[in-house]
Amino acid sequence: MDQILPWQNMVEVIEPFYPKAGNGRRPYPLETMLRIHCMQHWYNLSDGAMEDALYEIASMRLFARLSLDSALPDRTTIMNFRHLLEQHQLARQLFKTINRWLAEAGVMMTQGTLVDATIIEAPSSTKNKEQ
């Protein structure tokens, strides 16, 4: 996705609406928030699940250009970015454009689901004791 999608073109569309650094906390880089939003959409993650994924999955942090050495966006920041895109009717337009670029590159993108495959030890069933 790094090479296929023209991230700078998408950033330029959103930039006029994105908050600028002022007296408060500095906003995260726009491209970082856009990459997070795309992953959230592609993997069908809630705001909270996206926050958790950024902490737990190194490849997602790498794609978003984040590291554990610095603060990661929390669920509220992720939600506010999503609302910003919705408020200015950019989300639908953005994904139509992304899908067009992917189709031109011959890439088929479908929504996926992340599954936690943690193996836990559980006591054996009492039904099995009779056998």
Residue pairs with C-beta under 8 A, 6 or more apart in sequence:
1 38
1 63
2 63
4 101
4 102
4 105
4 107
5 98
5 101
5 102
6 101
7 31
7 34
7 35
8 31
10 34
10 94
10 97
10 98
11 30
11 31
11 34
13 90
13 93
13 94
14 30
14 34
14 84
14 85
14 90
14 94
15 30
17 84
17 88
17 90
18 27
18 30
18 33
18 84
19 27
20 27
21 27
27 33
28 73
28 77
29 65
31 65
32 64
32 65
32 66
32 73
33 73
33 77
33 78
33 81
35 63
35 64
35 65
36 50
36 54
36 64
36 73
36 78
36 81
37 78
37 81
37 82
37 85
37 91
38 98
39 45
39 50
39 53
39 60
39 63
39 64
40 47
40 50
40 78
40 82
41 95
41 111
42 109
42 111
42 112
43 53
43 111
43 112
43 113
43 114
44 111
44 112
44 113
45 53
45 114
46 75
47 75
47 76
47 78
47 79
47 82
48 75
49 114
50 75
50 78
51 72
51 73
51 74
51 75
51 78
53 60
53 114
54 60
54 61
54 64
54 66
54 72
54 73
55 68
55 72
57 114
61 67
61 68
61 72
66 72
73 81
82 91
84 90
85 91
85 94
98 109
99 109
102 108
102 109
